[in-house]
């Protein structure tokens, strides 16, 4: 069975093993409502649910909007990708 990774965090909060306050919405960090990392010891885990095809569709929309606004992004190939 494949599970959504983020559901494990919710299970931990329901079991009292993880304080609910430690789970922060990414939008709250981006908008400044909540801090991101406050020290080098802090760890952020980003859990995504959804369908990859939706991510690709949104990425295409964002890219086209950026081009329409005059932004130009280089696409130079990487010799050694970070995660390879």
Secondary structure, DSSP 8 states (H G I E B T S, - for coil): ----HHHHHHHHHHTTSS-GGG---HHHHHTTSS-S--STT--------S-HHHHHHHHHHHHHHHHHTT--------SS-TT-
